[in-house]
């Protein structure tokens, strides 16, 4: 490998390392890989092709799965504009029994991309309701619970999430009720029922 090639690989590796080994075609270009070079690496199996213009270094796929790698993939798919939310956020926080079949993402109102693998919710989220993880962003436990209540999520899932979040000190009853009130009557009712189930 030439010195330039080694520098390009090192630069791309640094970017991918913070994204569980995933990287976009645009990030590869920024690191110094032409589109022709990208096709070469994909064709020869050096890079795994995950989706259109989305790759992963093979070495990362051989590491033990931490369970949230796919969330990094969808963050890159959205060009960093999506936030993992709703029941997917509950699962990311290990709250309750949520195990959604499709990924829930909250995106800006003007977001135009689509995929059958994800359910998109449109909202402008303040930074105070979002946490940064390695390679993706996720709504806070407080926001995840209340947005699930507002969406009419299964009450058993809400009950478990509220109980565990309170037990682990992630939320307080007062903040939970206040946040639910801000999202409307349906959110408030779901949270009140979950709190009542603990009595």
C-alpha positions as CSV (number, residue, x, y, z in Angstrom):
1,X,0.0,0.0,0.0
2,X,1.4,3.4,-0.9
3,X,2.0,6.1,1.7
4,X,-1.0,8.0,0.4
5,X,-3.1,4.8,0.6
6,X,-2.0,4.1,4.2
7,X,-2.9,7.7,5.2
8,X,-6.4,7.4,3.5
9,X,-7.0,4.1,5.3
10,X,-5.9,5.6,8.7
11,X,-8.1,8.6,8.2
12,X,-11.2,6.5,7.2
13,X,-10.5,4.1,10.0
14,X,-10.5,6.9,12.6
15,X,-13.9,8.1,11.3
16,X,-15.4,4.5,11.2
17,X,-14.0,3.6,14.6
18,X,-16.4,6.1,16.2
19,X,-19.3,4.6,14.1
20,X,-18.9,0.9,14.9
21,X,-16.9,0.4,11.7
22,X,-19.6,1.9,9.4
23,X,-18.9,4.8,7.0
24,X,-20.5,6.5,4.1
25,X,-19.2,7.0,0.6
26,X,-19.0,10.7,1.3
27,X,-16.8,10.0,4.3
28,X,-14.6,7.7,2.2
29,X,-14.2,10.5,-0.4
30,X,-13.2,12.9,2.5
31,X,-10.6,10.4,3.6
32,X,-9.1,10.3,0.1
33,X,-10.9,7.4,-1.7
34,X,-12.2,8.0,-5.2
35,X,-15.4,6.4,-6.2
36,X,-13.4,4.0,-8.3
37,X,-11.3,3.0,-5.3
38,X,-14.5,2.5,-3.3
39,X,-15.9,0.1,-5.9
40,X,-12.6,-1.8,-5.9
41,X,-12.6,-2.3,-2.1
42,X,-16.3,-3.3,-2.1
43,X,-15.8,-5.7,-5.0
44,X,-12.8,-7.4,-3.4
45,X,-14.5,-7.8,0.0
46,X,-12.2,-5.3,1.9
47,X,-15.4,-3.3,2.7
48,X,-18.8,-4.8,3.3
49,X,-21.6,-3.2,1.3
50,X,-24.4,-2.4,3.8
51,X,-26.6,-0.2,1.7
52,X,-26.3,2.2,-1.1
53,X,-23.3,4.4,-0.4
54,X,-22.9,2.8,3.0
55,X,-20.0,0.5,4.0
56,X,-18.4,-1.3,7.0
57,X,-14.9,-2.4,7.6
58,X,-14.9,-6.2,7.6
59,X,-12.9,-6.3,10.8
60,X,-15.7,-4.7,12.8
61,X,-18.2,-7.3,11.6
62,X,-16.0,-10.0,13.2
63,X,-16.2,-8.4,16.7
64,X,-18.9,-9.4,19.2
65,X,-22.2,-7.7,18.5
66,X,-23.1,-5.1,21.2
67,X,-26.8,-5.0,20.1
68,X,-27.0,-1.4,18.8
69,X,-24.8,-1.5,15.7
70,X,-27.9,-1.3,13.4
71,X,-28.8,2.1,15.1
72,X,-25.4,3.5,13.9
73,X,-26.3,2.3,10.4
74,X,-29.6,4.1,10.4
75,X,-28.1,7.3,11.8
76,X,-25.6,7.3,8.8
77,X,-28.5,6.5,6.4
78,X,-30.2,9.6,7.7
79,X,-26.9,11.6,7.3
80,X,-27.0,12.2,11.1
81,X,-30.4,13.8,11.1
82,X,-32.4,11.0,12.7
83,X,-32.7,10.4,16.5
84,X,-33.5,6.9,17.7
85,X,-36.8,7.2,19.5
86,X,-40.0,5.7,20.9
87,X,-39.9,1.9,21.6
88,X,-36.5,1.6,20.0
89,X,-35.1,4.2,22.4
90,X,-36.7,2.3,25.3
91,X,-34.8,-0.8,24.1
92,X,-31.6,1.2,23.7
93,X,-31.9,2.3,27.4
94,X,-32.8,-1.2,28.4
95,X,-36.2,-0.1,29.8
96,X,-39.0,-2.6,30.1
97,X,-39.8,-5.2,27.5
98,X,-39.9,-3.1,24.3
99,X,-38.6,-5.1,21.3
100,X,-39.9,-3.4,18.1
101,X,-39.8,-5.2,14.8
102,X,-38.9,-2.0,13.0
103,X,-36.6,0.9,14.0
104,X,-38.3,4.0,15.3
105,X,-36.5,7.3,14.3
106,X,-37.6,10.9,14.9
107,X,-36.5,13.1,12.0
108,X,-37.0,16.8,11.1
109,X,-40.2,17.7,9.4
110,X,-38.6,18.2,6.0
111,X,-36.8,14.9,6.0
112,X,-37.5,13.1,2.7
113,X,-35.7,9.7,2.8
114,X,-37.8,6.5,3.3
115,X,-37.2,2.9,4.0
116,X,-39.6,0.0,4.9
117,X,-37.2,-1.0,7.7
118,X,-37.9,2.1,9.8
119,X,-40.9,4.0,11.2
120,X,-40.3,7.8,10.9
121,X,-41.8,10.3,13.4
122,X,-41.5,14.0,12.6
123,X,-40.6,16.5,15.3
124,X,-38.0,19.0,16.1
125,X,-36.3,17.7,19.3
126,X,-34.4,20.1,21.6
127,X,-30.9,19.0,22.6
128,X,-32.1,18.5,26.2
129,X,-34.2,15.6,25.0
130,X,-31.4,13.8,23.1
131,X,-28.4,11.8,24.3
132,X,-25.3,11.1,22.2
133,X,-24.1,7.6,21.9
134,X,-21.2,6.1,19.9
135,X,-22.3,6.6,16.3
136,X,-25.9,7.7,16.9
137,X,-28.3,9.8,19.0
138,X,-31.2,8.6,21.1
139,X,-34.0,10.3,22.9
140,X,-33.6,10.5,26.7
141,X,-35.4,8.0,28.9
142,X,-37.9,10.7,29.9
143,X,-38.7,11.6,26.3
144,X,-38.7,8.0,25.2
145,X,-41.4,7.1,27.8
146,X,-43.6,10.1,27.1
147,X,-43.4,9.9,23.3
148,X,-44.4,6.2,23.6
149,X,-47.3,7.2,25.8
150,X,-48.3,9.9,23.3
151,X,-48.2,7.3,20.4
152,X,-50.5,5.0,22.3
153,X,-47.9,2.3,22.9
154,X,-49.0,-0.9,24.7
155,X,-49.6,-0.1,28.4
156,X,-47.6,-3.1,29.6
157,X,-44.6,-1.8,27.8
158,X,-45.1,1.6,29.3
159,X,-45.7,0.2,32.8
160,X,-42.4,-1.7,32.7
161,X,-40.4,1.2,31.3
162,X,-41.8,3.7,33.9
163,X,-41.2,1.3,36.8
164,X,-37.6,0.6,35.7
165,X,-36.7,4.2,34.9
166,X,-38.0,5.3,38.4
167,X,-36.2,2.4,40.1
168,X,-32.9,3.3,38.4
169,X,-33.2,7.0,39.1
170,X,-33.4,8.0,35.4
171,X,-36.6,10.0,35.9
172,X,-38.8,11.3,38.7
173,X,-42.6,11.1,39.0
174,X,-42.9,14.9,38.8
175,X,-40.7,15.3,35.7
176,X,-42.5,12.4,34.1
177,X,-46.0,13.9,34.6
178,X,-44.8,17.3,33.5
179,X,-43.2,16.0,30.3
180,X,-46.3,13.9,29.6
181,X,-48.6,17.0,30.0
182,X,-46.5,18.8,27.4
183,X,-47.2,16.0,24.9
184,X,-51.0,16.0,25.4
185,X,-53.8,14.1,27.0
186,X,-52.9,10.7,25.6
187,X,-49.4,10.9,26.9
188,X,-50.6,12.1,30.3
189,X,-53.1,9.2,30.6
190,X,-50.6,6.6,29.7
191,X,-48.0,7.9,32.2
192,X,-50.7,8.2,34.9
193,X,-51.8,4.6,34.4
194,X,-48.2,3.4,34.5
195,X,-47.6,5.3,37.8
196,X,-50.9,4.0,39.1
197,X,-49.9,0.4,38.3
198,X,-46.9,0.8,40.7
199,X,-49.1,1.7,43.7
